[in-house]
Amino acid sequence: MKHLIGIILWLVTVSGLAEAEPDTVSAASASAPAPGKTIYVIPAREDVSASLVYLVRRGVKEAIDANADAIILDLDTNGGRVDCTEQIIAILNNFPHQDQLYAYVNTKAFSAGAFIASATREIYMAPGSVIGAAAPIMLAPGGGAQEMPRTVEEKMTSAARALVRATAQRQGHNAAVFDAMVDKDQGLTVSGEEIVPAGKILTLTNLEAETPYGAPPRNLLSAGTKANLDAVIATIAPAGNARVVHVAPTGFEQLARLIVLCSPLLLAGAMVCGYIEFKTPGFGVFGIAALTLAAVYFFGHYVAGLSGYENAVIFIVGVALIVTELFILPGYVLPGVLGAGLALYALLRAMVDQYPTDAVLPTLPQLELPLYKMGVALVIGAVGIITLAGIFPKTPLYRALTLTKVNPPRPVGADGQPAECVNVSVGARGRALTMLRPAGTADFGDGPVDVLTQGDFIQAGVSVSVVKIEGPTVIVEAAV
Protein backbone atom coordinates (compact mmCIF):
# COMPACT_ATOMS: atom_id res chain seq x y z
CA MET A 1 0.00 0.00 0.00
CA LYS A 2 2.93 2.37 0.66
CA HIS A 3 4.09 1.81 -2.90
CA LEU A 4 0.60 2.47 -4.25
CA ILE A 5 0.26 5.72 -2.30
CA GLY A 6 3.68 6.82 -3.54
CA ILE A 7 2.73 6.09 -7.14
CA ILE A 8 -0.50 8.07 -6.88
CA LEU A 9 1.23 11.06 -5.27
CA TRP A 10 3.93 11.00 -7.95
CA LEU A 11 1.47 11.02 -10.84
CA VAL A 12 -0.67 13.72 -9.23
CA THR A 13 2.46 15.85 -8.86
CA VAL A 14 3.34 15.39 -12.53
CA SER A 15 -0.21 16.29 -13.53
CA GLY A 16 -0.13 19.35 -11.30
CA LEU A 17 3.13 20.54 -12.83
CA ALA A 18 1.66 20.19 -16.31
CA GLU A 19 -1.41 22.09 -15.22
CA ALA A 20 0.52 24.89 -13.54
CA GLU A 21 2.97 25.63 -16.35
CA PRO A 22 1.17 26.78 -19.48
CA ASP A 23 -0.19 30.30 -19.16
CA THR A 24 0.97 33.65 -17.99
CA VAL A 25 -1.58 36.27 -17.05
CA SER A 26 -1.02 39.98 -17.37
CA ALA A 27 -0.84 42.15 -14.27
CA ALA A 28 -4.37 43.34 -14.92
CA SER A 29 -5.71 39.79 -14.77
CA ALA A 30 -3.70 38.81 -11.70
CA SER A 31 -5.98 40.83 -9.46
CA ALA A 32 -9.62 40.08 -8.76
CA PRO A 33 -11.74 40.02 -11.95
CA ALA A 34 -12.92 43.51 -12.84
CA PRO A 35 -15.93 44.41 -14.95
CA GLY A 36 -15.18 44.57 -18.63
CA LYS A 37 -14.20 42.20 -21.40
CA THR A 38 -12.02 39.16 -20.98
CA ILE A 39 -9.56 39.04 -23.87
CA TYR A 40 -7.19 36.16 -24.63
CA VAL A 41 -4.03 36.94 -26.59
CA ILE A 42 -2.52 33.96 -28.46
CA PRO A 43 0.91 34.51 -30.00
CA ALA A 44 1.70 33.12 -33.46
CA ARG A 45 5.27 34.32 -33.60
CA GLU A 46 6.93 31.35 -35.27
CA ASP A 47 6.63 29.26 -38.40
CA VAL A 48 3.26 27.54 -38.70
CA SER A 49 3.85 23.96 -37.55
CA ALA A 50 2.35 21.36 -35.22
CA SER A 51 3.74 23.18 -32.17
CA LEU A 52 1.77 26.31 -33.10
CA VAL A 53 -1.34 24.17 -33.61
CA TYR A 54 -0.97 22.91 -30.05
CA LEU A 55 -0.52 26.42 -28.67
CA VAL A 56 -3.56 27.82 -30.52
CA ARG A 57 -5.69 24.81 -29.57
CA ARG A 58 -4.81 25.16 -25.91
CA GLY A 59 -5.42 28.91 -25.99
CA VAL A 60 -8.82 28.62 -27.69
CA LYS A 61 -9.99 25.90 -25.32
CA GLU A 62 -8.94 27.93 -22.30
CA ALA A 63 -10.68 31.00 -23.74
CA ILE A 64 -13.89 29.05 -24.27
CA ASP A 65 -13.67 27.53 -20.80
CA ALA A 66 -13.16 31.01 -19.29
CA ASN A 67 -16.09 32.39 -21.32
CA ALA A 68 -13.76 34.96 -22.89
CA ASP A 69 -15.28 37.77 -24.92
CA ALA A 70 -12.54 38.03 -27.55
CA ILE A 71 -9.37 36.43 -28.89
CA ILE A 72 -6.47 38.28 -30.48
CA LEU A 73 -3.92 36.43 -32.60
CA ASP A 74 -0.56 38.19 -32.32
CA LEU A 75 0.97 37.37 -35.75
CA ASP A 76 4.63 37.53 -36.70
CA THR A 77 5.31 34.59 -38.99
CA ASN A 78 6.92 33.72 -42.30
CA GLY A 79 4.27 31.08 -42.95
CA GLY A 80 4.53 27.31 -42.79
CA ARG A 81 2.66 24.10 -43.41
CA VAL A 82 -0.72 24.19 -45.12
CA ASP A 83 -2.07 21.19 -43.16
CA CYS A 84 -1.26 22.91 -39.86
CA THR A 85 -2.86 26.10 -41.17
CA GLU A 86 -6.07 24.18 -41.91
CA GLN A 87 -6.05 22.80 -38.36
CA ILE A 88 -5.60 26.25 -36.85
CA ILE A 89 -8.47 27.66 -38.93
CA ALA A 90 -10.68 24.75 -37.81
CA ILE A 91 -9.69 25.40 -34.19
CA LEU A 92 -10.58 29.09 -34.45
CA ASN A 93 -13.97 28.12 -35.88
CA ASN A 94 -14.83 26.58 -32.49
CA PHE A 95 -14.72 29.93 -30.68
CA PRO A 96 -18.38 30.83 -30.05
CA HIS A 97 -17.93 34.60 -30.59
CA GLN A 98 -16.75 34.58 -34.21
CA ASP A 99 -17.31 38.33 -34.50
CA GLN A 100 -14.78 38.82 -31.70
CA LEU A 101 -11.81 37.15 -33.38
CA TYR A 102 -9.00 39.62 -34.12
CA ALA A 103 -5.59 39.43 -35.78
CA TYR A 104 -2.77 41.85 -35.09
CA VAL A 105 -0.03 41.68 -37.73
CA ASN A 106 2.96 42.49 -35.60
CA THR A 107 5.68 42.87 -38.27
CA LYS A 108 4.62 40.26 -40.84
CA ALA A 109 2.02 37.64 -41.77
CA PHE A 110 3.31 35.89 -44.86
CA SER A 111 1.80 32.87 -46.59
CA ALA A 112 0.10 30.66 -43.94
CA GLY A 113 0.08 33.66 -41.59
CA ALA A 114 -2.17 35.51 -44.07
CA PHE A 115 -4.44 32.46 -44.22
CA ILE A 116 -4.78 32.44 -40.44
CA ALA A 117 -5.54 36.19 -40.45
CA SER A 118 -8.39 35.53 -42.89
CA ALA A 119 -10.07 33.40 -40.19
CA THR A 120 -10.52 36.45 -37.92
CA ARG A 121 -13.24 39.09 -38.18
CA GLU A 122 -10.96 42.16 -38.02
CA ILE A 123 -7.30 42.54 -38.94
CA TYR A 124 -5.15 45.29 -37.44
CA MET A 125 -1.55 45.96 -38.48
CA ALA A 126 1.48 47.50 -36.83
CA PRO A 127 3.28 50.43 -38.47
CA GLY A 128 5.55 49.09 -41.20
CA SER A 129 4.06 45.61 -41.13
CA VAL A 130 3.20 43.51 -44.21
CA ILE A 131 0.77 40.74 -45.10
CA GLY A 132 0.48 38.48 -48.14
CA ALA A 133 2.77 36.39 -50.39
CA ALA A 134 0.63 33.34 -49.75
CA ALA A 135 1.37 31.27 -52.85
CA PRO A 136 2.02 27.61 -51.91
CA ILE A 137 5.52 26.27 -52.51
CA MET A 138 7.15 22.84 -52.53
CA LEU A 139 10.08 22.25 -50.18
CA ALA A 140 13.22 20.64 -51.56
CA PRO A 141 14.57 17.58 -49.68
CA GLY A 142 17.44 19.58 -48.24
CA GLY A 143 15.27 22.56 -47.32
CA GLY A 144 14.32 25.66 -49.30
CA ALA A 145 11.81 25.99 -52.10
CA GLN A 146 11.90 24.29 -55.46
CA GLU A 147 9.96 24.89 -58.65
CA MET A 148 6.80 22.82 -58.96
CA PRO A 149 5.50 21.18 -62.13
CA ARG A 150 2.72 23.29 -63.61
CA THR A 151 -0.04 20.75 -62.91
CA VAL A 152 1.09 20.34 -59.30
CA GLU A 153 1.28 24.11 -58.87
CA GLU A 154 -2.24 24.58 -60.25
CA LYS A 155 -3.62 21.84 -58.02
CA MET A 156 -2.02 23.23 -54.84
CA THR A 157 -2.93 26.80 -55.74
CA SER A 158 -6.56 25.86 -56.41
CA ALA A 159 -6.85 24.06 -53.06
CA ALA A 160 -5.22 26.94 -51.17
CA ARG A 161 -7.43 29.52 -52.89
CA ALA A 162 -10.57 27.58 -52.05
CA LEU A 163 -9.56 27.28 -48.39
CA VAL A 164 -8.70 30.93 -47.91
CA ARG A 165 -11.60 32.18 -50.06
CA ALA A 166 -14.19 30.25 -48.02
CA THR A 167 -12.59 31.41 -44.78
CA ALA A 168 -12.38 35.06 -45.87
CA GLN A 169 -15.98 35.11 -47.11
CA ARG A 170 -17.24 33.65 -43.86
CA GLN A 171 -15.51 36.42 -41.90
CA GLY A 172 -16.64 39.20 -44.26
CA HIS A 173 -13.29 39.95 -45.96
CA ASN A 174 -12.81 40.67 -49.64
CA ALA A 175 -11.98 37.20 -50.94
CA ALA A 176 -10.39 38.63 -54.08
CA VAL A 177 -7.62 40.16 -51.94
CA PHE A 178 -6.61 36.75 -50.63
CA ASP A 179 -7.00 35.20 -54.08
CA ALA A 180 -4.38 37.64 -55.34
CA MET A 181 -2.08 36.70 -52.45
CA VAL A 182 -2.29 33.02 -53.42
CA ASP A 183 -2.50 33.00 -57.22
CA LYS A 184 -0.14 35.18 -59.26
CA ASP A 185 -2.40 34.82 -62.33
CA GLN A 186 -5.28 36.61 -60.62
CA GLY A 187 -4.05 40.15 -60.07
CA LEU A 188 -6.33 42.51 -58.16
CA THR A 189 -8.43 45.41 -59.33
CA VAL A 190 -10.81 47.17 -56.93
CA SER A 191 -13.29 49.82 -58.08
CA GLY A 192 -11.48 50.13 -61.39
CA GLU A 193 -8.09 50.69 -59.76
CA GLU A 194 -5.41 48.08 -60.29
CA ILE A 195 -3.82 47.10 -56.98
CA VAL A 196 -1.49 44.44 -58.37
CA PRO A 197 -1.19 43.30 -62.02
CA ALA A 198 -1.68 39.70 -63.14
CA GLY A 199 1.57 37.76 -62.88
CA LYS A 200 2.48 39.26 -59.48
CA ILE A 201 1.74 37.94 -55.99
CA LEU A 202 -0.02 40.44 -53.74
CA THR A 203 1.74 41.63 -50.59
CA LEU A 204 0.32 44.63 -48.73
CA THR A 205 1.90 47.09 -46.35
CA ASN A 206 -0.15 48.34 -43.44
CA LEU A 207 -0.97 51.58 -45.27
CA GLU A 208 -1.98 49.79 -48.47
CA ALA A 209 -4.11 47.31 -46.53
CA GLU A 210 -6.14 50.08 -44.85
CA THR A 211 -6.68 52.15 -48.01
CA PRO A 212 -10.44 52.62 -48.65
CA TYR A 213 -11.98 51.69 -52.00
CA GLY A 214 -15.47 51.70 -53.54
CA ALA A 215 -18.67 53.41 -52.65
CA PRO A 216 -19.36 53.43 -49.80
CA PRO A 217 -15.61 53.36 -49.02
CA ARG A 218 -14.32 50.20 -47.43
CA ASN A 219 -10.78 49.41 -46.31
CA LEU A 220 -9.06 46.94 -48.59
CA LEU A 221 -8.16 44.51 -45.81
CA SER A 222 -6.95 46.06 -42.55
CA ALA A 223 -9.28 47.73 -40.06
CA GLY A 224 -6.47 50.14 -39.20
CA THR A 225 -2.89 50.65 -38.06
CA LYS A 226 -2.25 50.31 -34.33
CA ALA A 227 1.02 51.19 -32.64
CA ASN A 228 1.04 48.11 -30.44
CA LEU A 229 -1.06 45.33 -28.99
CA ASP A 230 -2.31 47.51 -26.15
CA ALA A 231 -3.81 49.88 -28.72
CA VAL A 232 -5.72 46.96 -30.28
CA ILE A 233 -6.99 45.94 -26.85
CA ALA A 234 -8.11 49.53 -26.18
CA THR A 235 -10.03 49.48 -29.49
CA ILE A 236 -11.79 46.23 -28.60
CA ALA A 237 -12.55 47.33 -25.05
CA PRO A 238 -12.81 51.14 -25.19
CA ALA A 239 -14.33 51.30 -21.71
CA GLY A 240 -11.12 49.89 -20.24
CA ASN A 241 -10.96 47.43 -17.32
CA ALA A 242 -10.27 44.60 -19.75
CA ARG A 243 -8.97 41.36 -18.26
CA VAL A 244 -6.18 40.31 -20.62
CA VAL A 245 -4.81 36.77 -20.52
CA HIS A 246 -1.62 36.09 -22.46
CA VAL A 247 -1.34 32.45 -23.48
CA ALA A 248 2.37 31.72 -23.39
CA PRO A 249 4.28 28.90 -25.10
CA THR A 250 5.54 26.37 -22.57
CA GLY A 251 8.64 25.44 -24.52
CA PHE A 252 7.39 21.84 -24.62
CA GLU A 253 5.34 22.13 -27.83
CA GLN A 254 8.04 20.52 -29.98
CA LEU A 255 8.39 17.70 -27.47
CA ALA A 256 4.60 17.28 -27.40
CA ARG A 257 4.64 16.91 -31.18
CA LEU A 258 6.94 13.90 -30.85
CA ILE A 259 4.97 12.45 -27.94
CA VAL A 260 1.65 12.64 -29.80
CA LEU A 261 3.26 11.08 -32.88
CA CYS A 262 4.70 8.22 -30.83
CA SER A 263 1.68 7.75 -28.54
CA PRO A 264 0.92 4.15 -29.70
CA LEU A 265 4.52 3.14 -28.90
CA LEU A 266 4.33 4.82 -25.49
CA LEU A 267 1.13 2.94 -24.63
CA ALA A 268 2.51 -0.36 -25.92
CA GLY A 269 5.70 0.17 -23.91
CA ALA A 270 3.69 0.93 -20.77
CA MET A 271 1.68 -2.28 -21.28
CA VAL A 272 4.80 -4.42 -21.68
CA CYS A 273 6.58 -2.83 -18.72
CA GLY A 274 3.44 -3.28 -16.61
CA TYR A 275 3.31 -6.95 -17.58
CA ILE A 276 6.93 -7.50 -16.55
CA GLU A 277 6.33 -5.65 -13.28
CA PHE A 278 3.38 -7.88 -12.37
CA LYS A 279 5.38 -10.98 -13.21
CA THR A 280 8.14 -10.04 -10.78
CA PRO A 281 7.79 -9.55 -7.02
CA GLY A 282 7.74 -6.17 -5.31
CA PHE A 283 7.79 -2.85 -7.11
CA GLY A 284 10.83 -2.00 -9.22
CA VAL A 285 12.29 -0.52 -12.35
CA PHE A 286 9.64 -1.84 -14.75
CA GLY A 287 6.80 -0.44 -12.67
CA ILE A 288 8.52 2.94 -12.60
CA ALA A 289 9.08 2.68 -16.36
CA ALA A 290 5.39 1.92 -17.00
CA LEU A 291 4.25 4.85 -14.88
CA THR A 292 6.83 7.15 -16.46
CA LEU A 293 5.62 6.25 -19.96
CA ALA A 294 2.03 6.91 -18.89
CA ALA A 295 3.01 10.26 -17.35
CA VAL A 296 4.88 11.27 -20.52
CA TYR A 297 1.84 10.26 -22.58
CA PHE A 298 -0.57 12.41 -20.58
CA PHE A 299 1.87 15.32 -20.34
CA GLY A 300 2.40 15.37 -24.12
CA HIS A 301 -1.31 15.35 -24.85
CA TYR A 302 -1.87 18.07 -22.27
CA VAL A 303 0.70 20.34 -23.92
CA ALA A 304 -0.85 19.51 -27.30
CA GLY A 305 -4.14 20.92 -25.99
CA LEU A 306 -5.91 17.57 -26.26
CA SER A 307 -6.05 16.34 -22.68
CA GLY A 308 -6.76 17.91 -19.32
CA TYR A 309 -5.40 16.78 -15.97
CA GLU A 310 -8.70 15.04 -15.26
CA ASN A 311 -7.78 12.22 -17.63
CA ALA A 312 -4.59 11.55 -15.67
CA VAL A 313 -6.63 11.45 -12.45
CA ILE A 314 -9.08 8.94 -13.99
CA PHE A 315 -6.13 6.83 -15.12
CA ILE A 316 -4.67 6.86 -11.58
CA VAL A 317 -8.00 5.70 -10.15
CA GLY A 318 -8.13 2.90 -12.73
CA VAL A 319 -4.59 1.74 -11.89
CA ALA A 320 -5.42 1.87 -8.17
CA LEU A 321 -8.42 -0.42 -8.74
CA ILE A 322 -6.31 -2.86 -10.75
CA VAL A 323 -3.69 -2.94 -7.97
CA THR A 324 -6.49 -3.52 -5.45
CA GLU A 325 -7.71 -6.49 -7.46
CA LEU A 326 -4.26 -8.03 -7.78
CA PHE A 327 -2.84 -7.48 -4.32
CA ILE A 328 -5.66 -6.75 -1.87
CA LEU A 329 -8.84 -8.41 -3.15
CA PRO A 330 -7.66 -11.16 -5.52
CA GLY A 331 -10.45 -13.05 -7.19
CA TYR A 332 -13.11 -10.34 -6.81
CA VAL A 333 -12.90 -9.47 -10.56
CA LEU A 334 -15.04 -6.32 -10.36
CA PRO A 335 -12.29 -3.91 -9.18
CA GLY A 336 -9.94 -5.17 -11.89
CA VAL A 337 -12.53 -4.92 -14.68
CA LEU A 338 -13.66 -1.47 -13.56
CA GLY A 339 -10.06 -0.30 -13.19
CA ALA A 340 -9.07 -1.57 -16.64
CA GLY A 341 -12.11 0.17 -18.12
CA LEU A 342 -11.27 3.48 -16.46
CA ALA A 343 -7.61 3.28 -17.48
CA LEU A 344 -8.48 2.55 -21.13
CA TYR A 345 -11.11 5.30 -21.12
CA ALA A 346 -8.60 7.85 -19.79
CA LEU A 347 -5.95 6.83 -22.32
CA LEU A 348 -8.43 7.06 -25.19
CA ARG A 349 -10.03 10.30 -24.01
CA ALA A 350 -6.62 11.96 -23.76
CA MET A 351 -6.34 11.74 -27.57
CA VAL A 352 -9.80 13.14 -28.34
CA ASP A 353 -9.88 16.76 -29.51
CA GLN A 354 -12.95 18.08 -27.64
CA TYR A 355 -13.91 21.65 -26.80
CA PRO A 356 -15.79 22.92 -23.74
CA THR A 357 -18.80 23.64 -25.94
CA ASP A 358 -18.93 20.06 -27.30
CA ALA A 359 -21.19 17.34 -25.95
CA VAL A 360 -19.84 15.24 -23.08
CA LEU A 361 -19.57 12.13 -25.22
CA PRO A 362 -17.22 12.45 -28.21
CA THR A 363 -18.59 11.93 -31.70
CA LEU A 364 -17.49 9.14 -34.02
CA PRO A 365 -15.34 11.51 -36.17
CA GLN A 366 -13.61 12.69 -32.99
CA LEU A 367 -12.97 9.08 -31.97
CA GLU A 368 -11.72 7.86 -35.33
CA LEU A 369 -8.03 8.73 -34.96
CA PRO A 370 -7.82 7.95 -31.20
CA LEU A 371 -9.38 4.51 -31.76
CA TYR A 372 -6.93 3.82 -34.55
CA LYS A 373 -3.96 4.77 -32.35
CA MET A 374 -5.35 2.79 -29.43
CA GLY A 375 -5.80 -0.25 -31.67
CA VAL A 376 -2.23 -0.02 -32.89
CA ALA A 377 -0.99 0.26 -29.30
CA LEU A 378 -3.03 -2.75 -28.15
CA VAL A 379 -1.77 -4.90 -31.02
CA ILE A 380 1.87 -3.97 -30.43
CA GLY A 381 1.48 -4.42 -26.67
CA ALA A 382 -0.29 -7.78 -27.03
CA VAL A 383 2.40 -9.10 -29.37
CA GLY A 384 5.07 -7.96 -26.94
CA ILE A 385 3.34 -9.54 -23.93
CA ILE A 386 2.65 -12.85 -25.71
CA THR A 387 6.26 -13.01 -26.82
CA LEU A 388 7.55 -12.23 -23.35
CA ALA A 389 5.17 -14.73 -21.72
CA GLY A 390 7.04 -17.54 -23.43
CA ILE A 391 10.55 -16.13 -23.29
CA PHE A 392 10.89 -13.87 -20.23
CA PRO A 393 10.58 -16.51 -17.45
CA LYS A 394 13.54 -18.37 -19.03
CA THR A 395 15.85 -15.37 -19.22
CA PRO A 396 18.69 -14.53 -16.79
CA LEU A 397 17.08 -11.12 -16.22
CA TYR A 398 13.95 -12.80 -14.86
CA ARG A 399 16.02 -14.97 -12.54
CA ALA A 400 18.05 -11.99 -11.38
CA LEU A 401 14.95 -9.92 -10.64
CA THR A 402 13.14 -12.65 -8.76
CA LEU A 403 16.21 -13.75 -6.84
CA THR A 404 16.95 -10.19 -5.76
CA LYS A 405 13.38 -9.56 -4.63
CA VAL A 406 12.45 -12.93 -3.17
CA ASN A 407 15.47 -14.70 -1.83
CA PRO A 408 17.90 -12.61 0.24
CA PRO A 409 21.15 -14.29 1.29
CA ARG A 410 20.50 -17.19 3.71
CA PRO A 411 22.65 -19.59 5.72
CA VAL A 412 23.94 -22.51 3.66
CA GLY A 413 23.78 -26.10 4.90
CA ALA A 414 26.50 -28.79 4.71
CA ASP A 415 25.24 -29.99 1.33
CA GLY A 416 25.41 -26.49 -0.17
CA GLN A 417 21.63 -25.95 -0.13
CA PRO A 418 20.03 -23.03 1.80
CA ALA A 419 19.57 -24.14 5.41
CA GLU A 420 15.79 -23.84 5.40
CA CYS A 421 15.57 -25.74 2.12
CA VAL A 422 17.56 -28.79 3.25
CA ASN A 423 14.42 -30.93 3.53
CA VAL A 424 12.88 -29.69 0.25
CA SER A 425 13.61 -31.80 -2.79
CA VAL A 426 12.32 -32.12 -6.33
CA GLY A 427 8.87 -33.69 -6.28
CA ALA A 428 8.01 -32.48 -2.77
CA ARG A 429 4.42 -31.42 -2.40
CA GLY A 430 3.15 -28.57 -0.27
CA ARG A 431 0.70 -25.69 -0.10
CA ALA A 432 1.06 -22.05 -1.20
CA LEU A 433 0.93 -19.82 1.85
CA THR A 434 0.67 -16.64 -0.20
CA MET A 435 -0.42 -15.91 -3.73
CA LEU A 436 2.47 -16.68 -6.08
CA ARG A 437 2.80 -13.78 -8.56
CA PRO A 438 4.99 -15.65 -9.54
CA ALA A 439 7.00 -15.44 -6.28
CA GLY A 440 5.78 -16.06 -2.77
CA THR A 441 6.02 -18.61 0.05
CA ALA A 442 4.90 -22.20 0.42
CA ASP A 443 4.93 -24.79 3.21
CA PHE A 444 6.27 -28.29 2.58
CA GLY A 445 5.93 -29.41 6.22
CA ASP A 446 8.85 -27.60 7.82
CA GLY A 447 7.69 -23.98 7.69
CA PRO A 448 7.61 -21.20 5.06
CA VAL A 449 9.93 -21.49 2.07
CA ASP A 450 10.43 -18.83 -0.59
CA VAL A 451 9.32 -20.27 -3.93
CA LEU A 452 8.96 -19.19 -7.51
CA THR A 453 6.71 -20.38 -10.32
CA GLN A 454 7.72 -20.50 -13.97
CA GLY A 455 5.54 -17.52 -14.72
CA ASP A 456 2.12 -18.70 -13.59
CA PHE A 457 0.04 -17.02 -10.88
CA ILE A 458 -1.09 -19.48 -8.18
CA GLN A 459 -3.66 -18.59 -5.54
CA ALA A 460 -2.90 -19.02 -1.81
CA GLY A 461 -3.97 -22.41 -0.49
CA VAL A 462 -3.44 -24.27 -3.75
CA SER A 463 -1.32 -27.42 -3.66
CA VAL A 464 2.10 -27.08 -5.30
CA SER A 465 4.97 -29.38 -6.11
CA VAL A 466 8.69 -28.69 -6.55
CA VAL A 467 9.78 -29.12 -10.16
CA LYS A 468 13.43 -28.12 -9.73
CA ILE A 469 15.86 -26.37 -7.42
CA GLU A 470 18.38 -23.92 -8.89
CA GLY A 471 20.83 -22.75 -6.22
CA PRO A 472 18.75 -20.81 -3.68
CA THR A 473 15.63 -20.83 -5.89
CA VAL A 474 12.85 -23.39 -5.33
CA ILE A 475 10.71 -23.56 -8.47
CA VAL A 476 7.18 -24.94 -8.15
CA GLU A 477 4.06 -25.53 -10.16
CA ALA A 478 0.45 -26.23 -9.28
CA ALA A 479 0.15 -29.87 -8.20
CA VAL A 480 -2.09 -32.01 -10.38
Phi, psi and omega in degrees: 000327178297321178296317181298316180296320178298319179298313182298315180297322181295314181292322178297322178296315178299316179297320180295321177297319179296323182289325187280341191282319205296315193255157163237143183245138180296165182301326181296325184272350181287336179275182179299143182306131179254159177298149182128182184283149170258120186238126176260132177250120181247117181281139172232070188246048179200174175297147182284111182214185181299325180296324177289325175303314182297319181295314180294318180300313180298316181297317180293318180296319178293323178295318179295315182297327179273004182055045181294150180275330185207157174232135174244126172267119180269100191262129170205083189217148176272359181111203182158210188285138180291320181297321177291326176298316178300319179296317181296318178299317179297322178296315180298329180296342180279345180291126188293334181259076185297334178281000179242032172260127183232149172239137174240110180280100184261083182101296184203151173218081180271153170050245182300332177296323176293321177301313181297320179299327180294341181275000178255159184284320180229139180245125173247153183228147177280157176302130179080006180276164182222155179216142177135212181050058188255017179294133180292146178230162176253132181275136175286156181306324181269008184101161183086172183266153174224157183290135180266149170302150187302317181294321178294318180300315180296320181295312181294321180295318180298316181294318180294319179298317181297317180299309185287328179294314179297320180294315181296317180297320181296328181265003174085015177274164175284106185297332181297330178297314180288327174304316181290336176286332185268314189247116182291342180281348186281311190067177179211124175232127181236125179053041177080358180254127181283121179272315176213135182285159174300142183099353179239143176276136183279128169225129186248139168279171180298323180289319178295321183291336181258007178292130180278143177223159173082181179224118357292154183300140179217133180301143183301313180212310186276142176282349177153166177264130180236136186297326181200180182294325179298325179292325176294316179299319178296328177289320181288321182237074185296338180284351181079194180058028179284139173267113185251124179247119178265115178278115186257143172298143180273343187089352181258003185299319178295319177296320180298325178301316179291320180297314180297320179296322184262015185303320177299322180291322177298315180294316179297318178297319178296321178298312182294316178296322177296321178298313180298320180298318181287340179272355178239150184287158177071196178234124186218211190297324182286328174294317177297319180297317180298315180292324178295317178298319178295319179295319177297319179302308181293321180298315180299318180286334174293311180298327178288356179080015182263322188239145172259172181296338183297329178292322176296322179295317178299319179297318179299317178298317178299315179296320179299320179292322178295316178298321177300317179296318186282323191246340184247315182236059182297137178093355181279340173070307187304311179301320180294317180295314180296318179296317178297320179297316179294319180296314179295320179299315181296318180296320179289315183296331180296338181266353185275128179273091180244150181247156182305334181275352180284164175296159182299314180274130180293153178277167179299317176300324178291332183271346188303304181292315177302320179295322178297313180295320179296320178298316178299316180297316180296320179295312180297315180296318180296318178298317179297317182292317180297320178296315181292328181301327180270335187256318191301314181300342182263001185269154176299328179299317179298315180297316181299317181295314183288324177295317181297319186277326191260317189244089174292165180306137180229163176299145182252135179281180183297331182271006178090351179275153174306140187306317184281356180254007185303322184268006179259127180227167178301131181097347179297142181248144179204202184225136178291124178276330177233167174293133180265114187232049358267004181259157178172205179233152178220160180243125178248018176114343182239026179103175185297139175229133176290129182228169182215133174273176178268027177122344181280154171263130180235130182289153175299141179093347181281141178291138180228160176226149181279124180261331175192162178234122181241099182060237181274003187258123175260116184257129186233168171216164178297130181287140180278000000 
